[in-house]
């Protein structure tokens, strides 16, 4: 497919087809993928799968069971995060779908607000979120730390991470704490490892979560010990080679930390309009195509929904992917969505530099609150930019504390109802 008035570029690839996503990634992204190419054992990256999961959302017992690890049937986690991460389930839509006992809905919505808080932090601070926010270790972190797979709790979680590309929040904290609190590893290396494998991997949520686990955002670390495994995964320790002499038997010592100077943007945003993006559609010309990004791939994407008759263009950013080295399930997840789209409307898929692939094309797109989108869009210059579907639109207020940010409007009230399926 060729957009109006535009010649094919060398980076253009055949559109993936449903059922052949693994083969497509192996054929066209082999140079940048980490490890073998396979699909997630748990999630499909399609709108149909996302809509089905949301329709089946059952929050009964969520507050009590969301941190359970094993056996799997006891888990109360919803597993919606990969679809939320890539915009197949926008946060306002998920918020509105929450039904059930008050305590369970309240806790679930608190987790949605945490995702939104992380997005606010990243949108405001950008790459600065990759540096300690409030404290830092007084000793140099150890590079190249690896998780000890002889421990049953570590081994089973890593199996899930590598096979499914998804693990529950409790075990994310186990791995993160073991990496940086017990082993003294550089938290950024561990966060990179998560980012490579997690289907819901985002610099916003991952970096915020690792900072809080390591105590760099609060000054209070999360300590991982055997008692948590025995409580959240009964019986796991009995089958471990270390059951008699557990290396995490006792609570870990708190690492020495020292304050760092606050980034003033944590307390106040002098340009919230830049952080939040446009509040209404900005248009300078008539678009030829819709430029989709990995931040917003769903049917609810505002630009996609506004132009149902225009072709879609997606670019696998090859220079970026060569640096990130994402695992196969992550790239297959994205490709599953592109194959689904290509089955219903003209879809161009490129592999290469997005600036080269989109040069000369008049695109409509949706603002994305990430530094990468800002940099690309300033060069690509889309002719139509749609607002990001915030759960809460960013303001000038402080982001130093999640709880203070959450309660800034007087409590956990639902955000203003938005239009269409995003409500």
C-alpha positions in Angstrom: 0.0 0.0 0.0 1.3 3.5 -0.9 -0.2 6.6 0.6 -1.4 9.3 -1.8 1.4 11.0 -3.8 4.2 9.0 -2.1 6.6 6.4 -3.4 7.5 3.2 -1.6 10.6 3.5 0.6 13.3 0.9 1.1 12.2 0.4 4.7 8.7 -0.7 3.7 7.9 -4.3 4.7 4.9 -6.5 3.8 2.1 -6.1 6.3 2.0 -8.9 8.9 -0.9 -11.3 8.7 -2.8 -12.9 11.6 -1.2 -16.2 12.6 2.2 -15.4 11.1 3.4 -12.8 13.5 6.3 -14.8 14.9 7.5 -15.6 11.4 7.2 -11.9 10.4 9.3 -10.8 13.4 11.9 -13.5 12.7 12.0 -12.4 9.0 12.1 -8.6 9.4 13.4 -7.8 13.0 16.0 -10.6 13.5 18.8 -8.0 13.6 17.4 -6.3 16.7 15.5 -8.9 18.7 16.9 -10.4 21.9 16.9 -14.2 22.0 14.5 -16.6 20.2 11.4 -15.2 18.6 8.2 -16.4 20.2 4.8 -15.2 21.3 3.8 -14.5 24.9 2.4 -17.6 26.6 -0.2 -15.4 28.3 -1.2 -12.3 26.2 -2.2 -11.7 22.6 -1.5 -8.2 21.3 -4.9 -7.7 19.7 -7.8 -5.4 20.3 -10.0 -8.4 20.3 -8.0 -9.9 23.2 -8.0 -6.6 25.1 -11.7 -6.1 24.7 -12.4 -9.7 25.8 -10.2 -9.3 28.9 -11.9 -6.1 29.9 -15.4 -7.5 29.4 -14.4 -10.4 31.7 -12.9 -8.1 34.4 -13.9 -9.5 37.8 -12.7 -7.4 40.7 -14.2 -9.5 43.5 -11.3 -10.2 46.0 -8.9 -7.9 44.1 -7.7 -6.0 47.1 -7.0 -9.2 49.0 -5.5 -11.3 46.2 -3.7 -9.0 43.8 -0.4 -9.8 45.5 -0.8 -13.5 45.5 1.9 -15.4 43.5 1.3 -19.2 43.7 -0.6 -21.2 42.9 -1.6 -19.2 39.8 -5.3 -19.8 40.3 -5.2 -17.8 43.5 -3.9 -14.7 41.8 -6.2 -11.7 41.8 -4.1 -9.5 39.4 -6.1 -8.5 36.3 -3.3 -8.9 33.8 -4.6 -5.8 31.8 -1.4 -3.9 31.9 0.1 -4.9 28.5 -3.0 -3.6 26.7 -3.1 -0.5 28.9 0.6 0.2 28.1 0.1 0.2 24.4 -3.2 2.1 24.3 -5.5 -0.9 23.4 -7.2 -0.2 26.7 -6.9 3.6 27.6 -7.0 4.3 31.3 -10.3 6.2 31.3 -12.0 3.3 29.6 -10.6 0.8 32.2 -11.5 3.1 35.0 -15.1 3.3 33.8 -15.3 -0.5 33.5 -14.4 -1.2 37.2 -17.3 -2.8 38.9 -17.5 -4.8 42.2 -17.2 -4.4 45.9 -16.1 -0.9 47.0 -12.8 -1.9 48.5 -11.8 -3.9 45.5 -12.8 -1.2 43.0 -11.0 1.4 45.1 -7.8 -0.6 45.2 -8.0 -1.3 41.5 -8.5 2.3 40.6 -5.6 3.2 42.9 -3.4 1.1 40.7 -4.7 2.8 37.6 -3.8 6.1 39.3 -0.3 4.9 40.0 0.1 4.2 36.2 -1.2 7.7 35.5 1.1 9.2 38.2 4.1 7.5 36.5 3.1 8.9 33.2 2.9 12.4 34.7 6.4 12.0 36.1 7.8 10.8 32.8 6.0 13.4 30.8 7.3 16.2 33.1 10.9 14.9 33.8 11.7 12.9 30.7 15.0 11.2 30.8 15.7 12.8 34.2 13.5 9.9 35.6 16.5 7.7 34.9 18.3 9.4 37.8 17.6 9.1 41.6 14.8 11.4 42.5 15.3 12.1 46.2 18.1 9.9 47.6 21.0 7.8 46.1 23.3 5.1 47.4 26.4 6.3 49.1 28.4 3.5 47.5 28.9 2.8 43.8 26.4 0.2 42.5 27.7 -3.1 41.2 27.3 -3.5 37.4 26.4 -6.8 35.8 24.4 -8.3 38.8 22.5 -11.4 37.9 19.6 -13.0 39.7 20.4 -16.3 41.4 18.4 -18.9 39.5 19.3 -21.6 42.0 16.6 -20.0 44.3 13.2 -21.4 43.5 11.5 -18.1 44.0 13.8 -16.3 41.5 13.9 -19.1 39.0 10.1 -19.5 38.7 9.6 -15.7 38.3 12.2 -15.4 35.6 10.7 -18.3 33.8 7.4 -16.4 33.7 9.1 -13.2 32.7 10.9 -14.8 29.7 8.0 -17.0 28.6 5.0 -14.8 29.2 6.6 -11.3 29.2 4.5 -10.6 32.3 4.7 -11.1 36.0 2.6 -9.9 38.9 3.5 -6.7 40.8 4.6 -8.7 43.9 7.3 -10.6 42.1 8.4 -7.5 40.2 9.2 -6.1 43.7 11.0 -9.3 44.7 13.3 -9.2 41.7 13.9 -5.5 41.9 14.7 -5.6 45.6 16.9 -8.6 45.2 18.8 -6.9 42.4 19.5 -3.5 44.0 18.8 -3.7 47.8 20.4 -7.2 48.6 22.9 -7.5 45.7 23.9 -3.8 45.4 23.3 -3.8 41.7 22.7 -0.7 39.6 18.9 -0.3 39.5 19.1 1.1 36.0 20.6 -2.2 34.7 17.8 -4.1 36.4 15.2 -1.8 35.0 16.7 -2.3 31.5 16.3 -6.0 31.9 12.6 -5.6 32.9 12.1 -3.2 30.0 13.5 -5.8 27.5 11.1 -8.5 28.5 7.9 -7.0 29.9 5.0 -6.6 27.5 3.9 -3.6 29.5 7.5 -2.3 29.8 7.5 1.5 29.8 10.1 3.9 31.1 7.4 5.7 33.0 6.0 2.8 35.1 9.3 0.7 35.2 11.5 3.5 36.3 9.1 4.8 38.8 8.6 1.3 40.3 12.3 0.6 40.5 13.0 4.0 42.1 10.4 3.3 44.8 11.6 -0.3 45.4 15.2 0.9 45.8 14.1 3.8 48.0 15.4 6.4 45.6 12.0 8.1 45.4 11.0 7.9 49.1 14.1 7.1 51.1 12.4 3.8 52.2 13.5 0.6 50.5 11.4 -2.5 49.9 13.1 -5.5 51.5 12.7 -9.0 50.0 12.8 -11.9 52.4 11.7 -15.5 52.7 8.6 -14.6 54.8 7.1 -12.9 51.7 7.6 -16.0 49.6 6.1 -18.3 52.2 3.1 -15.9 52.6 2.5 -15.2 48.8 3.6 -18.6 47.4 3.0 -21.3 50.0 4.9 -24.5 49.3 7.5 -22.9 46.9 10.3 -22.9 49.5 9.8 -26.7 50.2 11.0 -27.5 46.7 14.0 -25.1 46.8 17.6 -26.3 47.0 18.2 -23.6 49.6 15.2 -24.6 51.9 17.5 -25.4 54.8 19.9 -22.4 54.4 17.9 -19.7 52.6 20.0 -16.7 51.4 17.0 -14.4 52.0 16.0 -15.9 55.4 16.3 -12.6 57.2 15.2 -9.1 56.3 17.9 -7.3 54.3 19.8 -4.4 55.8 18.9 -1.0 54.5 21.6 0.2 52.1 23.2 3.5 53.0 21.5 6.4 51.2 22.1 10.1 51.0 19.8 12.9 49.8 20.1 14.4 46.4 19.0 17.9 45.3 15.4 17.8 44.2 14.7 18.5 40.6 12.5 21.7 40.9 10.1 20.2 38.4 9.1 17.6 41.0 7.5 20.4 43.0 6.1 22.6 40.2 5.6 22.4 36.5 6.1 25.8 34.8 4.8 24.6 31.5 1.9 22.1 32.1 0.6 22.6 28.5 3.9 21.2 27.1 3.8 18.3 29.6 0.1 17.4 28.8 0.1 18.1 25.1 -2.7 19.7 23.2 -6.2 19.9 24.9 -7.9 19.9 21.5 -7.0 18.8 18.0 -4.3 20.9 16.3 -4.5 20.9 12.5 -2.4 22.7 9.9 -3.3 20.6 6.8 -5.3 17.7 5.6 -3.6 14.4 6.5 -2.8 11.6 4.0 -2.3 8.8 6.7 -2.5 8.1 10.4 0.8 7.7 12.1 0.5 5.2 15.0 3.1 4.7 17.7 3.6 1.9 20.2 2.2 4.3 22.9 -1.3 4.2 21.3 -2.2 1.3 19.1 -5.8 0.7 19.9 -9.1 1.3 18.2 -9.6 4.2 20.7 -6.5 6.0 19.5 -8.0 9.5 18.8 -6.3 10.0 15.4 -7.2 6.5 14.2 -10.8 6.9 15.3 -11.0 10.3 13.6 -9.9 9.0 10.2 -11.4 5.5 9.6 -10.8 5.8 5.9 -7.1 6.8 5.9 -4.2 4.3 5.7 -2.2 3.5 8.8 1.6 3.9 9.0 3.7 2.3 11.8 7.5 2.3 12.0 9.7 -0.1 13.9 12.4 2.3 14.9 15.4 0.2 13.9 18.2 2.4 15.4 16.3 2.5 18.8 15.5 -1.2 18.8 19.1 -2.0 18.0 20.0 -0.3 21.3 17.2 -1.7 23.4 17.4 -5.3 22.2 13.8 -6.2 23.2 12.8 -9.8 23.7 10.8 -11.6 21.0 7.4 -11.7 22.9 7.5 -7.9 23.1 7.9 -7.4 19.3 5.5 -10.2 18.5 2.9 -8.5 20.8 3.1 -5.3 18.7 3.1 -7.2 15.5 -0.1 -9.1 16.5 -1.8 -5.7 16.7 -0.5 -4.6 13.4 -1.6 -7.8 11.7 -5.1 -7.3 13.2 -5.2 -3.7 11.8 -3.9 -4.8 8.4 -6.7 -7.2 8.1 -9.3 -4.4 8.2 -7.6 -1.3 6.7 -4.5 -0.4 4.6 -1.5 -0.6 6.8 2.1 0.3 6.1 4.8 -1.2 8.3 8.3 0.1 8.0 11.6 -0.9 9.7 14.1 1.9 9.8 14.4 5.5 10.9 10.9 7.0 11.4 12.0 10.3 10.1 13.1 8.7 6.8 10.0 6.5 6.6 7.6 9.4 7.2 9.3 12.1 5.3 7.0 13.9 2.9 3.9 12.3 4.3 1.1 14.4 5.8 0.2 12.5 9.0 -2.4 12.7 11.7 -1.2 11.3 15.0 -1.9 11.3 18.7 0.3 13.2 21.2 2.3 10.8 23.3 3.7 11.9 26.7 7.2 10.5 26.1 10.5 12.1 25.1 10.9 10.0 22.0 7.6 11.2 20.5 8.5 14.8 21.2 11.8 14.4 19.4 10.4 12.6 16.4 7.4 14.8 16.0 9.4 18.0 16.0 11.2 16.7 12.8 8.3 14.8 11.2 5.9 17.7 11.8 2.5 15.9 11.6 -0.2 18.1 10.2 -2.8 17.0 12.8 -2.1 16.2 16.4 -4.8 14.8 18.7 -4.9 15.1 22.5 -3.6 12.2 24.7 -6.5 10.5 26.6 -5.4 11.4 30.1 -7.1 9.9 33.1 -6.2 13.2 34.8 -4.7 16.0 32.8 -1.4 17.2 34.2 -1.3 20.4 36.2 1.4 22.6 37.8 1.2 20.7 41.1 3.8 18.6 43.0 4.7 15.1 42.0 7.0 14.4 45.0 4.4 12.1 46.5 2.0 9.7 44.9 -0.5 9.9 47.7 -0.5 13.7 47.7 -0.8 13.8 43.9 -3.6 11.3 44.1 -5.6 13.2 46.7 -4.9 16.6 45.2 -8.5 16.9 43.9 -10.0 16.0 47.2 -9.9 12.2 46.9 -10.1 9.4 44.4 -13.0 10.6 42.4 -13.4 9.5 38.8 -12.0 11.7 36.1 -14.3 13.7 33.8 -16.1 11.4 31.5 -14.6 11.4 28.0 -16.1 10.8 24.7 -16.7 7.5 22.8 -15.2 4.2 23.9 -12.6 6.1 26.0 -15.3 6.8 28.6 
